[in-house]
Amino acid sequence: MLERIFPRQLDNEYRGYRVALVIFGLIIAVRALQSVMVIFNGPATVTGADGIPLGSYPADAAQTVLGLFAQNSLWRLVFSMIGVVVLVRYRTAVPLMFAAMILTFVGAQVLSIYMPLARVGPVPTGLIVNRVMVGLMLVGLVLSVLKRRGIHP
């Protein structure tokens, strides 16, 4: 299984289930859209989808929060573009990308235990969407490392 996650060479010889590619494409598209929304509509996204009470912060602090969210979103957008390249050209790296996205999510959850974000209101929609996406990532990872029937070595 580790050989599937860390292939010896990157090529387009994908041997996992094709539905994992669909899941991967969907996740990459959603993450790219999330990133663009934060970069171009930061205040509404950060307060609405993430439940961050920007209005209760001093102006400089709110701007700093928006800037940090935007920088993080740029990183996620670049990561999404790498995902597009993987999907089109280097499909053997799909399991590795799933693993990297899962580790990123789990790492963020661990960090939030020690450095939680102050949120207001009900559970933010962004948190729900991200949890659904990590579930899809786990399914996609499993499906991408399993061999399809009829595929030899």
N, C-alpha and C positions, 0 to 999 in steps of 0.2 A: 504493500500500500504506500509506503514512503517513497518508493520509486515512482509512483504515479504523481505524488505531490511535488517531488523534486526530480523531474526528468533529467536524464543525462544530456539531452539536447532539446532545444526548442524548435518545434516544427508544427505542421498543421495536421499531423496524424493523430487525431483525437479518437480515443477508444471507449470513452464513457458513454452514458446514455445521452441522446440528443436533447432530451427535455432539460438536462442540466445547462445546455448552451442557451436555451430559451430563458431559463431562470437567471442565468448570468447576465444576459443581455438586458432583461427587465431591471435587474438590480443596478446595473451600470447606468441605465437610462434614468432611473429614479434618483440615484445619487448625484448624477450630473444636474438634473433638474433642481434638486434641493440646493446644490451649490450655487447655481445661477440665481435662484430666488434669494438666497442670503446676500450674494454679491450685489445684486441690483435692487433688491427690495428689503434690505436688512432690518430696518426698524419693525416693519409689519411681521416679518418672518420670525425674528427673534422674540418679539412679545407674543405673537399669536401661536405659532407652531411650537416654540420652545418654552413659553411661559415665563420668560425673564422679565421682571418688572422694571423695564428701562425708565419709565416715567418717575419712578421713585429715586432714581440715582441723580447725582449732580451731572450737569451737562458733560463735563470732561470724562467722568466715569462711564456714562452711557456711550460716549463716543469711543472710549477704549474698548468696551465690551463689543460694540459693533465692529471695530477694527479687528479684534481677535477672532470674532466669528467669520468675518470676511477672509482673513488670512487662512483660517482653517478650511474654509470653503474652497479657496483657490487650490489648496493642496488636494482636497477631495475631487475637484474638477480635473486636475492633472492626473490623479490616480484613475479616474473614470476614463480619461482619454487613453491611458495605457491599457485599460480594460478593453476598449474598442480595438486597439491594435492586437491584443491577445485574441480576441474573438474572431478577428478577420484573418490574422496571419500566424499566430503562435498558439494554437488551441491546446497543445500539450501543457501549457502553463495555466489553463483554466483552474485545475484543482489548487495550484499554488496561490492563485489570486483569491479564490474562495477562502483558503486558509488565512491569507493575509488580512482580508476584510473581517473575518471572524475574530482574529486576534486583536485587530484594531478596536472592534466593538467591545470585546471582553476587557481589554486594557482600559478603555474609557470608562467602563462600568466600575472597575476596580479603583481607578483614580477618583471617580465621583464619590466613593465611600469616604475617602480622606479629604477631598476638596470638593464638596457638593456645590452645585449651582443653586442659588436662591430662586425658587420658582413660586408663582402664585396661581391660584385657581385650580381647576380640576386637572387631571393628568393631561399634559400637553399632547396634542395630536402628533407632533414630531416624535415624541418618545414612543408612542404606540406604533407609528409607521416603522421606526427603526427596529423595534422588537420583532415585528412581523418580518421585516427584511432579514434579520439575523436568523430567524427560523427558516426562511427560504434559503439563506446561504448554507445552513447546515444540511438541508435536503439536497441542495445543489452540489455540495462537496461530496456527500455520499454517492450521489448518482454519477458524479464525474470520475470517481475513482473505481467504481464497479465496471467490470468489462461487460460490454453488450454480448449477447449470445451470437455466436457465428463469427466473432472477431478473434483471430488467432494472434499469438504473441504480441 
